[in-house]
Amino acid sequence: MLNNIGLPGLLLIAVVVLVLFGRGKISSLMGEVGKGITSFKRGVAEGKEELESAAAEEAVDVTPTAEKDEA
């Protein structure tokens, strides 16, 4: 159903949204969306760093030592 919207359809939708909500409301809404996206990206990056640091702490050193070779 939405495969055939095209550019004229998108422009019509944009005009209707602009008329209904007004320019000020849309700009503030887009600002909030931008802040949300930034916060989401920051959270994903922090989660990735946390997982990497946990994996680094759990990494086991498997190199043979001189004490193991003598036994």
VOPA-64873 format. One record per residue: residue number from 1; x, y, z of N, C-alpha, C in turn; residue in three letters. Coordinates in nm, 3 decimals. Example, Ala and Ser with C-alpha at 12.3 -4.5 7.8 and 13.67 -1.06 7.14 Angstrom:
# VOPA-64873
<pt n="1" n_c1="1.319" n_c2="-0.569" n_c3="0.780" ca_c1="1.230" ca_c2="-0.450" ca_c3="0.780" c_c1="1.320" c_c2="-0.330" c_c3="0.780" res="ALA"/>
<pt n="2" n_c1="1.285" n_c2="-0.225" n_c3="0.708" ca_c1="1.367" ca_c2="-0.106" ca_c3="0.714" c_c1="1.290" c_c2="0.003" c_c3="0.787" res="SER"/>
This chain:
# VOPA-64873
<pt n="1" n_c1="0.082" n_c2="-0.120" n_c3="0.000" ca_c1="0.000" ca_c2="0.000" ca_c3="0.000" c_c1="0.086" c_c2="0.126" c_c3="0.000" res="MET"/>
<pt n="2" n_c1="0.190" n_c2="0.128" n_c3="0.083" ca_c1="0.276" ca_c2="0.246" ca_c3="0.090" c_c1="0.388" c_c2="0.243" c_c3="-0.012" res="LEU"/>
<pt n="3" n_c1="0.392" n_c2="0.142" n_c3="-0.095" ca_c1="0.499" ca_c2="0.132" ca_c3="-0.194" c_c1="0.487" c_c2="0.238" c_c3="-0.303" res="ASN"/>
<pt n="4" n_c1="0.368" n_c2="0.290" n_c3="-0.327" ca_c1="0.346" ca_c2="0.381" ca_c3="-0.439" c_c1="0.316" c_c2="0.524" c_c3="-0.394" res="ASN"/>
<pt n="5" n_c1="0.367" n_c2="0.566" n_c3="-0.279" ca_c1="0.338" ca_c2="0.702" ca_c3="-0.232" c_c1="0.405" c_c2="0.804" c_c3="-0.323" res="ILE"/>
<pt n="6" n_c1="0.532" n_c2="0.792" n_c3="-0.344" ca_c1="0.605" ca_c2="0.883" ca_c3="-0.432" c_c1="0.627" c_c2="1.020" c_c3="-0.370" res="GLY"/>
<pt n="7" n_c1="0.693" n_c2="1.105" n_c3="-0.444" ca_c1="0.726" ca_c2="1.238" ca_c3="-0.398" c_c1="0.603" c_c2="1.327" c_c3="-0.379" res="LEU"/>
<pt n="8" n_c1="0.508" n_c2="1.330" n_c3="-0.469" ca_c1="0.390" ca_c2="1.415" ca_c3="-0.448" c_c1="0.312" c_c2="1.377" c_c3="-0.322" res="PRO"/>
<pt n="9" n_c1="0.303" n_c2="1.249" n_c3="-0.294" ca_c1="0.233" ca_c2="1.203" ca_c3="-0.174" c_c1="0.305" c_c2="1.246" c_c3="-0.048" res="GLY"/>
<pt n="10" n_c1="0.437" n_c2="1.236" n_c3="-0.049" ca_c1="0.515" ca_c2="1.278" ca_c3="0.067" c_c1="0.503" c_c2="1.429" c_c3="0.090" res="LEU"/>
<pt n="11" n_c1="0.504" n_c2="1.505" n_c3="-0.018" ca_c1="0.488" ca_c2="1.650" ca_c3="-0.005" c_c1="0.351" c_c2="1.686" c_c3="0.050" res="LEU"/>
<pt n="12" n_c1="0.248" n_c2="1.617" n_c3="0.006" ca_c1="0.113" ca_c2="1.640" ca_c3="0.057" c_c1="0.105" c_c2="1.608" c_c3="0.206" res="LEU"/>
<pt n="13" n_c1="0.163" n_c2="1.500" n_c3="0.247" ca_c1="0.165" ca_c2="1.464" ca_c3="0.389" c_c1="0.239" c_c2="1.570" c_c3="0.469" res="ILE"/>
<pt n="14" n_c1="0.353" n_c2="1.617" n_c3="0.419" ca_c1="0.431" ca_c2="1.719" ca_c3="0.490" c_c1="0.351" c_c2="1.848" c_c3="0.504" res="ALA"/>
<pt n="15" n_c1="0.279" n_c2="1.888" n_c3="0.401" ca_c1="0.199" ca_c2="2.011" ca_c3="0.407" c_c1="0.085" c_c2="1.995" c_c3="0.508" res="VAL"/>
<pt n="16" n_c1="0.020" n_c2="1.881" n_c3="0.508" ca_c1="-0.089" ca_c2="1.858" ca_c3="0.604" c_c1="-0.037" c_c2="1.862" c_c3="0.747" res="VAL"/>
<pt n="17" n_c1="0.075" n_c2="1.798" n_c3="0.773" ca_c1="0.134" ca_c2="1.799" ca_c3="0.908" c_c1="0.172" c_c2="1.941" c_c3="0.947" res="VAL"/>
<pt n="18" n_c1="0.229" n_c2="2.017" n_c3="0.856" ca_c1="0.267" ca_c2="2.155" ca_c3="0.883" c_c1="0.146" c_c2="2.241" c_c3="0.917" res="LEU"/>
<pt n="19" n_c1="0.038" n_c2="2.222" n_c3="0.844" ca_c1="-0.084" ca_c2="2.299" ca_c3="0.870" c_c1="-0.145" c_c2="2.261" c_c3="1.004" res="VAL"/>
<pt n="20" n_c1="-0.146" n_c2="2.132" n_c3="1.036" ca_c1="-0.208" ca_c2="2.087" ca_c3="1.160" c_c1="-0.131" c_c2="2.129" c_c3="1.284" res="LEU"/>
<pt n="21" n_c1="0.000" n_c2="2.117" n_c3="1.281" ca_c1="0.079" ca_c2="2.140" ca_c3="1.402" c_c1="0.147" c_c2="2.276" c_c3="1.406" res="PHE"/>
<pt n="22" n_c1="0.172" n_c2="2.337" n_c3="1.296" ca_c1="0.241" ca_c2="2.465" ca_c3="1.295" c_c1="0.391" c_c2="2.447" c_c3="1.297" res="GLY"/>
<pt n="23" n_c1="0.460" n_c2="2.549" n_c3="1.250" ca_c1="0.605" ca_c2="2.541" ca_c3="1.235" c_c1="0.677" c_c2="2.532" c_c3="1.369" res="ARG"/>
<pt n="24" n_c1="0.633" n_c2="2.606" n_c3="1.470" ca_c1="0.699" ca_c2="2.605" ca_c3="1.600" c_c1="0.690" c_c2="2.471" c_c3="1.669" res="GLY"/>
<pt n="25" n_c1="0.573" n_c2="2.411" n_c3="1.665" ca_c1="0.554" ca_c2="2.281" ca_c3="1.730" c_c1="0.638" c_c2="2.173" c_c3="1.662" res="LYS"/>
<pt n="26" n_c1="0.645" n_c2="2.177" n_c3="1.529" ca_c1="0.723" ca_c2="2.076" ca_c3="1.456" c_c1="0.872" c_c2="2.092" c_c3="1.484" res="ILE"/>
<pt n="27" n_c1="0.921" n_c2="2.216" n_c3="1.490" ca_c1="1.064" ca_c2="2.235" ca_c3="1.515" c_c1="1.100" c_c2="2.189" c_c3="1.656" res="SER"/>
<pt n="28" n_c1="1.014" n_c2="2.215" n_c3="1.754" ca_c1="1.043" ca_c2="2.168" ca_c3="1.890" c_c1="1.035" c_c2="2.017" c_c3="1.898" res="SER"/>
<pt n="29" n_c1="0.942" n_c2="1.958" n_c3="1.824" ca_c1="0.930" ca_c2="1.813" ca_c3="1.821" c_c1="1.054" c_c2="1.749" c_c3="1.758" res="LEU"/>
<pt n="30" n_c1="1.102" n_c2="1.807" n_c3="1.650" ca_c1="1.221" ca_c2="1.753" ca_c3="1.585" c_c1="1.344" c_c2="1.769" c_c3="1.675" res="MET"/>
<pt n="31" n_c1="1.349" n_c2="1.877" n_c3="1.752" ca_c1="1.458" ca_c2="1.894" ca_c3="1.848" c_c1="1.458" c_c2="1.784" c_c3="1.953" res="GLY"/>
<pt n="32" n_c1="1.339" n_c2="1.750" n_c3="2.001" ca_c1="1.327" ca_c2="1.643" ca_c3="2.099" c_c1="1.364" c_c2="1.508" c_c3="2.038" res="GLU"/>
<pt n="33" n_c1="1.326" n_c2="1.486" n_c3="1.914" ca_c1="1.362" ca_c2="1.361" ca_c3="1.845" c_c1="1.514" c_c2="1.353" c_c3="1.831" res="VAL"/>
<pt n="34" n_c1="1.577" n_c2="1.463" n_c3="1.796" ca_c1="1.723" ca_c2="1.466" ca_c3="1.784" c_c1="1.791" c_c2="1.436" c_c3="1.916" res="GLY"/>
<pt n="35" n_c1="1.740" n_c2="1.493" n_c3="2.025" ca_c1="1.797" ca_c2="1.465" ca_c3="2.158" c_c1="1.779" c_c2="1.318" c_c3="2.194" res="LYS"/>
<pt n="36" n_c1="1.664" n_c2="1.262" n_c3="2.159" ca_c1="1.640" ca_c2="1.121" ca_c3="2.187" c_c1="1.734" c_c2="1.030" c_c3="2.111" res="GLY"/>
<pt n="37" n_c1="1.758" n_c2="1.063" n_c3="1.985" ca_c1="1.849" ca_c2="0.983" ca_c3="1.903" c_c1="1.991" c_c2="0.992" c_c3="1.958" res="ILE"/>
<pt n="38" n_c1="2.032" n_c2="1.112" n_c3="1.998" ca_c1="2.166" ca_c2="1.130" ca_c3="2.055" c_c1="2.181" c_c2="1.051" c_c3="2.184" res="THR"/>
<pt n="39" n_c1="2.079" n_c2="1.056" n_c3="2.268" ca_c1="2.082" ca_c2="0.982" ca_c3="2.394" c_c1="2.087" c_c2="0.833" c_c3="2.369" res="SER"/>
<pt n="40" n_c1="2.011" n_c2="0.785" n_c3="2.271" ca_c1="2.012" ca_c2="0.643" ca_c3="2.237" c_c1="2.150" c_c2="0.599" c_c3="2.190" res="PHE"/>
<pt n="41" n_c1="2.212" n_c2="0.678" n_c3="2.102" ca_c1="2.345" ca_c2="0.644" ca_c3="2.051" c_c1="2.447" c_c2="0.643" c_c3="2.164" res="LYS"/>
<pt n="42" n_c1="2.438" n_c2="0.739" n_c3="2.255" ca_c1="2.529" ca_c2="0.745" ca_c3="2.369" c_c1="2.511" c_c2="0.620" c_c3="2.457" res="ARG"/>
<pt n="43" n_c1="2.388" n_c2="0.580" n_c3="2.480" ca_c1="2.362" ca_c2="0.461" ca_c3="2.560" c_c1="2.415" c_c2="0.335" c_c3="2.495" res="GLY"/>
<pt n="44" n_c1="2.399" n_c2="0.323" n_c3="2.365" ca_c1="2.451" ca_c2="0.207" ca_c3="2.293" c_c1="2.604" c_c2="0.204" c_c3="2.303" res="VAL"/>
<pt n="45" n_c1="2.668" n_c2="0.318" n_c3="2.286" ca_c1="2.814" ca_c2="0.324" ca_c3="2.294" c_c1="2.863" c_c2="0.287" c_c3="2.434" res="ALA"/>
<pt n="46" n_c1="2.795" n_c2="0.338" n_c3="2.537" ca_c1="2.834" ca_c2="0.306" ca_c3="2.675" c_c1="2.813" c_c2="0.158" c_c3="2.704" res="GLU"/>
<pt n="47" n_c1="2.705" n_c2="0.101" n_c3="2.654" ca_c1="2.681" ca_c2="-0.041" ca_c3="2.673" c_c1="2.787" c_c2="-0.126" c_c3="2.604" res="GLY"/>
<pt n="48" n_c1="2.826" n_c2="-0.085" n_c3="2.485" ca_c1="2.930" ca_c2="-0.157" ca_c3="2.411" c_c1="3.062" c_c2="-0.151" c_c3="2.486" res="LYS"/>
<pt n="49" n_c1="3.097" n_c2="-0.033" n_c3="2.537" ca_c1="3.221" ca_c2="-0.018" ca_c3="2.614" c_c1="3.217" c_c2="-0.104" c_c3="2.740" res="GLU"/>
<pt n="50" n_c1="3.101" n_c2="-0.109" n_c3="2.805" ca_c1="3.088" ca_c2="-0.189" ca_c3="2.926" c_c1="3.106" c_c2="-0.337" c_c3="2.895" res="GLU"/>
<pt n="51" n_c1="3.047" n_c2="-0.384" n_c3="2.787" ca_c1="3.062" ca_c2="-0.525" ca_c3="2.749" c_c1="3.207" c_c2="-0.557" c_c3="2.712" res="LEU"/>
<pt n="52" n_c1="3.272" n_c2="-0.465" n_c3="2.641" ca_c1="3.412" ca_c2="-0.488" ca_c3="2.603" c_c1="3.503" c_c2="-0.491" c_c3="2.725" res="GLU"/>
<pt n="53" n_c1="3.479" n_c2="-0.402" n_c3="2.821" ca_c1="3.563" ca_c2="-0.401" ca_c3="2.941" c_c1="3.539" c_c2="-0.526" c_c3="3.025" res="SER"/>
<pt n="54" n_c1="3.414" n_c2="-0.573" n_c3="3.032" ca_c1="3.385" ca_c2="-0.696" ca_c3="3.105" c_c1="3.452" c_c2="-0.816" c_c3="3.037" res="ALA"/>
<pt n="55" n_c1="3.451" n_c2="-0.819" n_c3="2.904" ca_c1="3.514" ca_c2="-0.928" ca_c3="2.832" c_c1="3.665" c_c2="-0.924" c_c3="2.851" res="ALA"/>
<pt n="56" n_c1="3.723" n_c2="-0.805" n_c3="2.857" ca_c1="3.867" ca_c2="-0.793" ca_c3="2.877" c_c1="3.905" c_c2="-0.839" c_c3="3.017" res="ALA"/>
<pt n="57" n_c1="3.821" n_c2="-0.812" n_c3="3.115" ca_c1="3.850" ca_c2="-0.856" ca_c3="3.252" c_c1="3.841" c_c2="-1.007" c_c3="3.265" res="GLU"/>
<pt n="58" n_c1="3.750" n_c2="-1.069" n_c3="3.188" ca_c1="3.732" ca_c2="-1.212" ca_c3="3.196" c_c1="3.832" c_c2="-1.289" c_c3="3.110" res="GLU"/>
<pt n="59" n_c1="3.905" n_c2="-1.219" n_c3="3.027" ca_c1="4.001" ca_c2="-1.287" ca_c3="2.940" c_c1="4.107" c_c2="-1.354" c_c3="3.026" res="ALA"/>
<pt n="60" n_c1="4.139" n_c2="-1.476" n_c3="2.990" ca_c1="4.235" ca_c2="-1.555" ca_c3="3.067" c_c1="4.366" c_c2="-1.561" c_c3="2.990" res="VAL"/>
<pt n="61" n_c1="4.474" n_c2="-1.541" n_c3="3.063" ca_c1="4.606" ca_c2="-1.550" ca_c3="3.003" c_c1="4.644" c_c2="-1.697" c_c3="2.993" res="ASP"/>
<pt n="62" n_c1="4.660" n_c2="-1.749" n_c3="2.873" ca_c1="4.689" ca_c2="-1.891" ca_c3="2.852" c_c1="4.832" c_c2="-1.915" c_c3="2.808" res="VAL"/>
<pt n="63" n_c1="4.917" n_c2="-1.815" n_c3="2.818" ca_c1="5.056" ca_c2="-1.835" ca_c3="2.778" c_c1="5.127" c_c2="-1.922" c_c3="2.883" res="THR"/>
<pt n="64" n_c1="5.207" n_c2="-2.015" n_c3="2.840" ca_c1="5.277" ca_c2="-2.102" ca_c3="2.936" c_c1="5.382" c_c2="-2.022" c_c3="3.011" res="PRO"/>
<pt n="65" n_c1="5.400" n_c2="-2.059" n_c3="3.136" ca_c1="5.502" ca_c2="-1.993" ca_c3="3.218" c_c1="5.614" c_c2="-2.090" c_c3="3.242" res="THR"/>
<pt n="66" n_c1="5.724" n_c2="-2.042" n_c3="3.292" ca_c1="5.840" ca_c2="-2.127" ca_c3="3.317" c_c1="5.811" c_c2="-2.229" c_c3="3.428" res="ALA"/>
<pt n="67" n_c1="5.728" n_c2="-2.193" n_c3="3.524" ca_c1="5.696" ca_c2="-2.284" ca_c3="3.636" c_c1="5.619" c_c2="-2.405" c_c3="3.585" res="GLU"/>
<pt n="68" n_c1="5.530" n_c2="-2.389" n_c3="3.489" ca_c1="5.454" ca_c2="-2.500" ca_c3="3.435" c_c1="5.541" c_c2="-2.592" c_c3="3.351" res="LYS"/>
<pt n="69" n_c1="5.643" n_c2="-2.538" n_c3="3.284" ca_c1="5.730" ca_c2="-2.617" ca_c3="3.198" c_c1="5.820" c_c2="-2.707" c_c3="3.283" res="ASP"/>
<pt n="70" n_c1="5.860" n_c2="-2.662" n_c3="3.403" ca_c1="5.952" ca_c2="-2.738" ca_c3="3.487" c_c1="5.882" c_c2="-2.857" c_c3="3.551" res="GLU"/>
<pt n="71" n_c1="5.755" n_c2="-2.852" n_c3="3.571" ca_c1="5.685" ca_c2="-2.959" ca_c3="3.643" c_c1="5.665" c_c2="-3.082" c_c3="3.564" res="ALA"/>
